[in-house]
Amino acid sequence: MQRVHIRNIFRLFVPLQLPQGYEIVPVQKPFGFILLNKMTGHQYDYRLELIRLADEDMDAQTLLNWGSWAKRNPIYFRTNTDDNCVEGVTIRVKINYGLFDFRKVEDLLILFSIGCYIEGALMQQGATNVVNLLPKKRQGPIDEESKSS
């Protein structure tokens, strides 16, 4: 299981097989993106969710308003160099500050889930591996002796 600090930018790859002619439109609510075919007008909605896994104190929950797009290259196609076909979409997201209180929990296990919707109906769904989310990196000393000197 990976241990990742909350301030990291998460890069997620969504495998797809698409011909050319699609464009990506990032969406904030619900958090995700839309693949839109310029010629035919077909639209595929992808919704990204953050799921906090259950522990002794809490049940599993799907979080709302959890993320935002990275500032640089938040979403882009990855293409095959041989036939110029789209292999997938890479998205770069970050978790909003203040979403979790790390003073109350020791291990915070999360995963990202993505669903593909066509005309409002769920067609496919996938999830990442479980990640142990850590607080931001500490800048100062941790023990009491270092604080007094």
C-alpha positions, 0 to 999 in steps of 0.5 A: 500500500502506498503512503502519500502526503495529502498535498501531493498532486495525484496523477490518474490514468484512465485507459480508453480506446478512442479514434481522433476527433474527441475533446476533453472538457473538465467539469467541477460539479460533479467532479470529472470530465466530459469526452465530446466528439466534435463530429457526431456530438456523442458525449461520455461523462466521467465522474471522479469520486474520493472514497474514504474506507471504513475504520473502527470509528467511521463507516465508508463514505463517498466525499463531496467537494473533495478536489480541484484540478492541478494548475498545470496540465490538469487533463490531457490525452495520451496517444499511441505514437504508431497509429495516433490513436488515443490510449487514455486520459491522464488527469491531475487532481489535488485534494482540497485543504481542510477536508480531513482532520489528521489530529483525530485519525492515525490511518486514513485509507482512501481510493479514487473511483471513476464512473463512465456515464452515457446519457445519465446511465452508468456504463463502466466503473473502475477504482484505484488501489487503496492509498494511506493518506498522510498529513502534510510533511512536518516542517519543525521538530516533533519531540518536546526536547527539540522544541525547548532548545 
